[in-house]
Amino acid sequence: MSTRSSRDSQPFLDQDPPPWAVRALASILLLLFAAGAVAVFVVQVPETVTASFVLEPVRGADPVRVLHRGTVAEVRGAEAQAVAKDAVLFVLASEEVGDRVSERQTVSARLSGGRGRLTNERSRFDNQQRADEQEQRRLEQRLATLDRQAQIKEQQRALLQEVATRKQREFEAGVVSWLDANRPKLEVDQLEGEIEALRAESADAKNALARLTFEIASSRAAFAETERGIAEDLAADKTRKDVLDRDVRRDGNAMTIAAPCSGTVVKLHIRQPGAVVDENDLLAEIVCDGEPLQAELMLPERGMALVRLGQPVKLLYDAFPYERYGVQYATLRWLSPASTVGASGSEFRGFADLDAATVGVRGLERAVLPGMTGRAAIVVGRRSLASYAIEPVRQLRESLSSGPPAAVRPEQSSSRVSP
């Protein structure tokens, strides 16, 4: 009986821990406290200014504008749609398009007629030039022939003159009769007449050759002027036709408006058919493929005192959550000198250059696209944890501190001035 009672009186577990465990636990807590105290003053954490951002092209979006006044008959594009170059985005119905079609046909006819006229004028000029050159060669040959004939006649006249002189001497000596003595003189006079006729004909040939030379020069100048005038008309008509050819026409008075490049439609200004547009109105905006992007930041006014150009920027994309795909980085490049009124008050615009244009998703590189949004954190410095802990105390002390010293009253200031 006594043995059972002694077993029941012994405790099942000892309620008090051993002394060594208490000492060890206390040491661990003290060490943790000391490490935490040191970390508060030693560990530096980044100080950031947060802002919203949106990606946009560095050069901006390419506008798609209408060239003529009319009514939008069809809208074939959509926002965020990837389009190829020359893809039809809008169909415009306009009377001016029909007028331009007729004008284009007229200009095309003028171009064709002008080219034909230039060809005919050049052919006629070439034929006339060949005829003039042949006539010039004929006159030159005729002039050379007359010169040779005149030289021969001169030689004959000289011989006959010698014969006539001898006959005269023989007549004076009584050897020959008067008739025989005067016959060579008659032949000399006849040759002199022929020589004069050859000289006159040679002079006419020279004059004709000079006149032909002047006519050839005048013909060339006239053709050059005609060619210049036709070329100017052709150039003006070709320029006008090139402008008219830019309009892609359909069904006479309908014109299609195409994408200027391959890219993405970021904004549609006309969404439904039936809208009346005027000349040069903006219909849509497209970002071309390969266009470099930048992050447009909307910085709060309270963070502008610490923000500087060249500071790193952390980009947290909404499309690529940083918890899964990591944080992307950029560099602040530009800050607006003036604020704008935004949804949350005064804001300052800024631009940041992207360090990478892709994000790794499951082993694949996905390109970031214009219009993507998210939150940006600009790293403006590093601070210890202690500075964050005492920040409320510092603000409270500054708010409770006395204001600037009161202004000195006039009578007090005058009393301080020595007489």
C-alpha positions in Angstrom: 0.0 0.0 0.0 2.8 2.4 0.8 4.6 1.4 -2.4 1.6 2.5 -4.6 1.2 5.8 -2.9 4.9 6.6 -3.4 4.6 6.0 -7.1 1.6 8.2 -7.4 3.2 11.1 -5.5 6.2 11.3 -8.1 5.6 13.9 -10.9 5.1 12.7 -14.5 7.3 15.6 -15.9 9.6 18.1 -14.3 7.9 21.5 -14.6 11.1 23.6 -14.2 13.7 23.7 -17.1 17.3 23.0 -16.3 19.5 26.0 -15.6 21.7 25.5 -18.6 18.7 25.7 -21.0 17.7 29.0 -19.4 21.2 30.4 -19.8 21.4 29.3 -23.4 18.0 30.7 -24.4 18.9 34.0 -22.7 22.2 34.1 -24.6 20.5 33.5 -27.9 18.0 36.2 -27.3 20.7 38.7 -26.3 22.7 37.8 -29.4 19.7 38.3 -31.7 18.9 41.6 -30.1 22.5 42.8 -30.5 22.6 41.6 -34.1 19.3 43.4 -34.8 20.6 46.6 -33.2 23.8 46.4 -35.3 21.8 45.7 -38.4 19.6 48.7 -37.8 22.6 51.0 -38.1 24.7 49.0 -40.6 22.3 47.5 -43.1 21.7 50.0 -46.0 18.4 49.7 -48.0 17.7 51.6 -51.2 15.7 54.8 -51.0 13.3 55.0 -53.9 10.7 57.4 -55.5 7.8 55.5 -57.0 6.0 56.5 -60.1 3.8 55.1 -62.8 5.1 54.5 -66.3 4.1 53.6 -69.8 6.2 52.4 -72.7 6.3 54.6 -75.8 8.5 54.9 -78.9 11.5 57.3 -78.7 10.4 59.1 -81.9 6.7 58.8 -81.1 4.0 57.0 -83.1 3.7 57.5 -86.8 0.4 59.3 -87.6 -2.1 58.1 -90.2 -3.8 61.1 -91.8 -6.4 61.6 -94.4 -5.5 63.5 -97.5 -9.0 64.7 -98.6 -12.3 65.7 -97.1 -14.9 63.0 -97.1 -16.7 60.3 -95.1 -15.1 57.2 -93.6 -16.8 54.3 -95.2 -15.0 51.4 -93.5 -12.7 51.0 -90.5 -10.6 47.9 -90.9 -8.0 48.5 -88.2 -8.2 47.9 -84.4 -6.2 49.1 -81.5 -3.3 46.8 -80.5 -3.5 45.1 -83.9 -0.3 44.1 -85.7 -0.5 45.3 -89.3 1.8 44.9 -92.3 3.0 47.7 -94.5 0.4 48.9 -96.9 -2.4 47.1 -95.1 -5.7 48.9 -95.5 -6.9 50.6 -92.3 -9.6 52.9 -93.6 -11.7 53.4 -96.7 -12.7 57.0 -97.5 -15.5 58.1 -99.7 -14.8 61.5 -101.2 -15.9 63.5 -104.3 -12.4 65.0 -104.4 -11.0 61.5 -105.1 -13.1 61.2 -108.2 -11.9 64.6 -109.3 -8.3 63.6 -108.7 -8.8 60.4 -110.8 -9.9 62.5 -113.7 -7.0 64.9 -113.1 -4.6 61.9 -113.0 -5.9 60.7 -116.4 -5.5 64.2 -117.8 -1.9 64.5 -116.4 -1.1 61.0 -117.7 -2.3 62.0 -121.2 -0.2 65.2 -121.0 2.8 63.2 -120.0 2.3 60.8 -122.9 1.7 63.6 -125.4 4.7 65.5 -124.1 7.0 62.5 -124.5 5.7 62.0 -128.0 6.2 65.7 -128.9 9.7 65.6 -127.5 10.5 62.5 -129.6 9.1 64.1 -132.7 10.9 67.4 -132.1 14.2 65.5 -131.6 13.7 63.4 -134.7 12.9 66.5 -136.8 15.9 68.3 -135.4 18.2 65.4 -136.1 16.9 65.2 -139.7 17.3 68.9 -140.2 20.8 68.7 -138.8 21.8 65.9 -141.1 20.4 67.9 -144.1 22.2 71.0 -143.0 25.4 69.1 -142.6 25.1 67.6 -146.1 24.4 71.1 -147.5 27.4 72.4 -145.6 29.7 69.7 -147.0 28.3 70.4 -150.5 29.0 74.1 -150.2 32.5 73.4 -148.9 33.2 71.1 -151.8 31.7 73.7 -154.2 33.9 76.4 -152.7 37.0 74.2 -153.0 36.1 73.4 -156.6 35.6 77.1 -157.5 38.9 77.9 -155.9 40.7 75.3 -157.9 39.0 76.4 -161.1 39.9 80.0 -160.4 43.6 79.0 -159.8 43.6 77.2 -163.2 42.0 80.1 -164.9 44.6 82.4 -163.4 47.4 80.2 -164.7 45.8 80.1 -168.2 45.4 83.9 -168.1 49.0 84.3 -167.2 50.1 82.1 -170.1 47.8 83.8 -172.6 49.0 87.2 -171.4 52.6 86.1 -172.2 51.4 84.8 -175.6 49.6 88.1 -176.3 52.8 90.1 -175.4 54.9 88.1 -177.8 52.3 88.4 -180.6 52.3 92.1 -180.1 56.1 92.2 -180.5 55.8 90.0 -183.6 53.2 92.4 -185.0 55.3 95.4 -184.4 58.2 93.5 -186.2 55.8 92.8 -189.1 55.9 89.1 -188.7 52.3 88.4 -188.0 49.1 90.2 -188.9 47.0 92.4 -186.7 44.3 89.8 -186.4 46.8 87.1 -185.2 48.3 89.6 -182.8 44.9 90.6 -181.2 43.5 87.1 -180.9 45.4 86.2 -177.7 44.2 89.5 -176.1 40.6 88.5 -176.7 41.3 85.1 -175.1 42.9 86.9 -172.1 39.8 89.2 -171.7 37.5 86.1 -171.9 39.5 84.3 -169.2 39.4 87.4 -167.0 35.6 87.4 -167.3 35.4 83.7 -166.4 37.7 84.4 -163.4 35.5 87.2 -162.2 32.4 84.9 -162.6 34.2 82.2 -160.6 35.1 84.7 -157.9 31.6 85.9 -157.7 30.3 82.3 -157.5 32.9 81.6 -154.8 31.8 84.6 -152.8 28.1 83.4 -153.1 29.2 80.0 -151.9 31.0 81.5 -148.9 28.0 83.6 -148.0 25.7 80.6 -148.3 28.1 78.6 -146.1 28.2 81.3 -143.5 24.4 81.7 -143.6 24.0 77.9 -143.2 26.4 78.0 -140.2 24.2 80.6 -138.5 21.1 78.7 -139.3 22.5 75.5 -137.8 23.4 77.4 -134.6 20.0 79.0 -134.5 18.3 75.7 -135.1 20.3 74.1 -132.2 19.4 77.0 -129.9 15.7 76.8 -130.9 15.7 73.0 -130.3 17.4 73.4 -126.9 14.7 76.0 -125.9 11.9 73.7 -127.1 13.5 70.7 -125.3 13.8 72.7 -122.1 10.2 73.9 -122.2 8.9 70.3 -122.9 11.2 68.9 -120.1 9.8 71.5 -117.7 6.2 70.6 -118.6 7.0 66.9 -118.3 8.7 67.4 -114.9 5.7 69.4 -113.6 3.3 66.8 -114.9 5.4 63.9 -113.5 5.5 65.6 -110.0 1.8 66.1 -110.1 1.2 62.5 -111.2 3.5 61.2 -108.4 1.3 63.1 -105.9 -1.8 61.7 -107.4 -0.4 58.1 -107.6 -0.1 58.1 -103.8 -3.8 57.9 -103.5 -4.9 54.3 -103.6 -8.3 54.6 -105.4 -11.2 52.2 -105.4 -14.5 52.5 -107.3 -13.9 55.9 -108.6 -14.6 58.1 -105.6 -13.3 55.8 -102.8 -9.8 55.8 -101.5 -8.1 53.3 -99.2 -5.8 54.6 -96.5 -2.9 52.1 -95.7 -0.4 51.6 -93.0 2.8 53.5 -93.6 4.9 50.7 -92.1 4.7 47.3 -90.4 3.9 47.7 -86.8 1.2 47.9 -84.1 -1.8 50.2 -84.1 -1.6 51.9 -80.7 -4.6 54.3 -81.0 -7.6 54.8 -83.3 -9.1 58.3 -83.5 -11.9 57.1 -85.8 -13.6 53.9 -84.6 -16.8 53.8 -86.5 -17.8 54.3 -90.1 -19.7 57.4 -91.1 -17.4 59.9 -89.5 -16.9 63.1 -91.6 -13.2 64.0 -91.7 -11.4 67.0 -93.1 -8.2 67.2 -95.0 -5.1 66.3 -92.8 -7.2 64.9 -89.9 -5.6 62.2 -87.8 -7.2 58.8 -88.1 -4.8 56.5 -86.2 -1.3 56.1 -84.7 1.1 53.3 -85.5 4.4 52.3 -83.9 6.7 50.7 -86.5 8.5 47.5 -85.8 12.0 47.9 -84.6 11.4 51.4 -83.1 13.3 51.8 -79.8 11.1 52.2 -76.8 11.5 54.4 -73.7 9.6 54.5 -70.4 7.6 57.7 -69.8 7.4 58.3 -66.0 4.9 60.4 -64.1 6.8 61.4 -61.0 5.1 62.8 -57.9 6.0 66.3 -56.9 7.2 65.2 -53.4 10.0 63.1 -54.9 11.5 65.7 -57.2 14.0 67.0 -54.6 16.0 63.7 -54.7 15.6 62.7 -58.4 18.6 63.3 -60.7 19.4 62.4 -64.2 21.4 59.2 -64.7 19.8 57.5 -61.7 18.8 53.8 -62.1 15.2 53.0 -62.4 13.5 49.7 -61.5 10.6 48.8 -63.9 7.8 46.5 -62.5 5.7 45.6 -65.6 2.0 44.8 -65.1 2.3 42.3 -68.0 5.3 40.6 -66.5 4.9 40.4 -62.6 8.3 40.8 -61.1 7.6 38.1 -58.5 7.8 35.6 -61.4 9.9 37.3 -64.1 12.1 39.6 -62.1 12.7 43.3 -62.1 13.8 45.2 -65.3 16.0 48.2 -65.2 16.4 51.5 -67.0 18.3 54.8 -66.7 16.7 58.2 -66.1 17.5 60.4 -69.2 15.2 63.4 -69.0 13.1 65.4 -66.6 10.5 67.9 -67.4 11.2 71.4 -66.1 7.5 72.1 -65.5 4.8 70.0 -63.9 1.5 68.9 -65.3 -1.8 68.2 -63.5 -2.5 64.5 -63.3 -5.0 62.2 -61.6 -3.0 62.4 -58.3 -2.1 66.1 -58.4 1.0 67.8 -59.8 3.3 65.4 -61.7 6.5 65.7 -63.6 7.2 63.8 -66.8 10.4 61.9 -67.2 12.0 59.6 -69.8 14.1 56.5 -69.0 16.1 54.5 -71.5 15.5 50.7 -71.2 18.5 48.5 -70.4 16.7 45.5 -72.1 13.9 45.4 -74.7 12.9 41.8 -73.8 11.8 39.8 -70.7 12.6 36.2 -70.2 9.5 34.0 -69.9 9.9 30.3 -69.5 13.2 30.3 -71.3 12.0 32.5 -74.2 12.7 36.2 -74.7 9.4 38.2 -75.0 9.7 41.7 -76.4 8.1 44.5 -74.5 5.5 46.4 -76.5 4.4 50.0 -76.7 1.6 50.9 -74.3 2.7 48.5 -71.6 2.4 50.0 -68.1 3.6 49.4 -64.6 5.2 50.9 -61.6 8.7 52.4 -61.6 11.0 52.9 -58.6 13.8 55.4 -59.0 16.7 54.6 -56.7 17.7 58.0 -55.3 20.1 56.7 -52.6 20.6 54.3 -49.7 19.6 54.7 -46.1 20.0 52.7 -42.9 17.1 51.1 -41.1 17.7 53.4 -38.1 17.1 56.5 -40.3 13.7 55.2 -41.2 13.0 54.5 -37.5 13.9 57.9 -36.3 12.3 59.7 -39.3 8.9 60.2 -37.5 10.7 61.6 -34.4 12.7 64.0 -36.6 9.5 65.2 -38.3 7.8 65.6 -34.9 10.7 67.6 -33.5 10.7 69.9 -36.6 7.0 70.4 -36.3 7.3 71.4 -32.6 10.4 73.5 -33.0 9.9 77.3 -32.8 9.4 79.2 -36.0 11.6 81.9 -37.4 12.6 84.8 -35.0 10.0 87.5 -34.7 10.7 90.8 -36.6 12.2 93.6 -34.5 9.7 96.3 -33.8 10.7 99.8 -35.1 10.9 101.3 -31.6 13.3 98.6 -30.5 15.5 98.9 -33.4 15.7 102.7 -33.0 16.6 102.3 -29.4 19.5 100.1 -30.3 21.0 102.8 -32.6 23.5 105.0 -30.9 22.9 108.7 -31.2 
